Amino acid sequence: MSSVSSTSATTGPLTCGLSRAAEEDLPTTIFVFGASGDLAKKKTFPALFHLFQHKLLPKRTRIIGYARSNLSREDFFERVKSHLGADAGNDDIAAFLGLCLYVRGRYDVPDDYVALRKVAEGQESALGAEGASRRVRVYYMALPPSVFVDVATQIRHTVYDDACTNRIVIEKPFGHDLESSRQLSKDISALFAENEVFRIDHYLGKEMVKNIPTLRFANVFYEAVWNRNYIANVQITFKEPFGTEGRGGYFDEFGIIRDVVQNHLLQVLSIVAMNQPRSLGAEDVRDRKTEVLRSILPIQLEDTLLGQYVASADGSKPGYKDDDTVPKDSTTATFAQCVLHIDNDRWCGVPWVIKAGKALDEAKMLIRIQFRDMPNALFPSLARNELVIQVSPKESVYIKTIVKEPGLSTNLAMSELDLSYHKRYQDIHIPDAYATLILDVLNGDHSNFVRSDELDEAWRIFTPLLHQIEAEKTAPLPYAYGSRGPEGADEFARKRAGYKRTGLEYHWQAPV
């Protein structure tokens, strides 16, 4: 087994959002369960490498991959290296791999976990940290939910060390509905204390999502109008330009609401809508988010529009049910548009539109806050002001504003006040969301993780709708691969949420 000491890496461009080294540089062992899988290969190990490159891992760190696959040390290293990035230096990669090792083991066999514990203790001994109380063990579950409880049980009974700080990271999906989510929470809470559990939703690690509290609570002109008196409606949109790409059988078990809406987008909504927390402490922030979720009424089917993509107009892209792994009679939605209502003083009467879809016309995730019409306006009310926070693909904040066209004309035009991050912060590298969240785990910061009561409220909002859709086999509307979505989606947003599209000719483009 490798026991190479940590090697200093050359620091690259200044990294936005990763300013703190891990907590007190305590000796740390990071276990990656499911280390041979796609999630670990594409997300977990690249995020750990990113932290290593920027000297943000504890100086005495070991990373132990654990999975059932029969991989040699060299095979494991090849998998880890495959997604570290084309610009990763060979010296950095070699030094990072010196922190990593692989243990083969089954997920339901106690003896295999005994062997894993012995490997970990050997690594801690090599670091001079064996038996020290000031140690950290992180258990990252890059695993399917079907084995969460089994693996967590084996960890708690065999690998968990009462003498050190233990933290377990659980990936979504957190259950299938309210009942299964509560059972999962009950099973995990019987093994780990809530302050040891980190339910990771990578959208909470995205730069522009983390920027929302600052934008609101550090700028008087935003917070002053952040309420029902000035805001007409809010839209949160997630668009993917590709379909299930051969993973339709897996996706068909969940659908777009469980896959994206109930977790990622509802978490974003809670941050946009929450009242100011008493402090930036994790529990104060999560208290406010949960407060918002408790005020949301369960979604009704009449406030929901569902779609399922078919082949593209030119026939070059297949439809959802053209995937051999998808049942030919599937009614699973690949597009959903829901209107939510928050029953509190700040937001009463303001519709919130959450929209997500696969196989659409572009890749985009944004928050669109549309303001009310000007009362007694001197000028024709041709369009509404909007504040748009674009989370991806290019981080930006812009305000759609009506101005007079330059020159002798008195015509009105829609323009924008624009903060595009790739132009304003050219020397700053914005890290992947997983890197920021793993750093939070290492620092014991729960601010950007989902608490059990938040999760409970999120499922309360969506479970009745999901059960009704499944019981009635509600047929989704067809839409062509590469289109904007089902016909009538814009009209649905207008009727159900009062959204007004721009009356003036306008299309925002990110500056080059």
Stockholm file with secondary structure:
# STOCKHOLM 1.0

chainA/1-512         MSSVSSTSATTGPLTCGLSRAAEEDLPTTIFVFGASGDLAKKKTFPALFHLFQHKLLPKRTRIIGYARSNLSREDFFERVKSHLGADAGNDDIAAFLGLCLYVRGRYDVPDDYVALRKVAEGQESALGAEGASRRVRVYYMALPPSVFVDVATQIRHTVYDDACTNRIVIEKPFGHDLESSRQLSKDISALFAENEVFRIDHYLGKEMVKNIPTLRFANVFYEAVWNRNYIANVQITFKEPFGTEGRGGYFDEFGIIRDVVQNHLLQVLSIVAMNQPRSLGAEDVRDRKTEVLRSILPIQLEDTLLGQYVASADGSKPGYKDDDTVPKDSTTATFAQCVLHIDNDRWCGVPWVIKAGKALDEAKMLIRIQFRDMPNALFPSLARNELVIQVSPKESVYIKTIVKEPGLSTNLAMSELDLSYHKRYQDIHIPDAYATLILDVLNGDHSNFVRSDELDEAWRIFTPLLHQIEAEKTAPLPYAYGSRGPEGADEFARKRAGYKRTGLEYHWQAPV
#=GR chainA/1-512 SS CCCCCCCCCCCCSEETTCCSCSGGGCCEEEEEETTTSHHIIIIIHHHHHHHHHTTCSCSSEEEEEEESSCCCHHHHHHHHHTTSCTTCCHHHHHHHHTTEEEEECCSSCHHHHHHHHHHHHHHHHHTTCTTCSSCEEEEEECSCGGGHHHHHHHIIIIICCTTSEEEEEEESCCCSSHHHHHHHHHHHHTTSCGGGEEEECGGGGSHHHHHHHHHHHTCHHHHTTCSTTTEEEEEEEEECSSCCTTCHHHHTTTHHIIIIIIIIIHHHHHHHHCCCCSSSSHHHHHHHHHHHHHTBCCCCGGGEEEEEEECCTTSCSCCGGGSTTSCTTCCCCSEEEEEEEBCSTTTTTCEEEEEEESSBSSCEEEEEEEECCCTTCSSCCCSCCEEEEEEESSCEEEEEEEEECSSSCCCEEEEEEEEEHHHHTTTEECCCHHHHHHHHHHTTCCTTSBCHHHHHHHHHHHHHHHHHHHHHTCCCEEEETTBSSSTTHHHHHHHHHCCCCCSSCCCCCCCC
#=GC SS_cons         CCCCCCCCCCCCSEETTCCSCSGGGCCEEEEEETTTSHHIIIIIHHHHHHHHHTTCSCSSEEEEEEESSCCCHHHHHHHHHTTSCTTCCHHHHHHHHTTEEEEECCSSCHHHHHHHHHHHHHHHHHTTCTTCSSCEEEEEECSCGGGHHHHHHHIIIIICCTTSEEEEEEESCCCSSHHHHHHHHHHHHTTSCGGGEEEECGGGGSHHHHHHHHHHHTCHHHHTTCSTTTEEEEEEEEECSSCCTTCHHHHTTTHHIIIIIIIIIHHHHHHHHCCCCSSSSHHHHHHHHHHHHHTBCCCCGGGEEEEEEECCTTSCSCCGGGSTTSCTTCCCCSEEEEEEEBCSTTTTTCEEEEEEESSBSSCEEEEEEEECCCTTCSSCCCSCCEEEEEEESSCEEEEEEEEECSSSCCCEEEEEEEEEHHHHTTTEECCCHHHHHHHHHHTTCCTTSBCHHHHHHHHHHHHHHHHHHHHHTCCCEEEETTBSSSTTHHHHHHHHHCCCCCSSCCCCCCCC
//
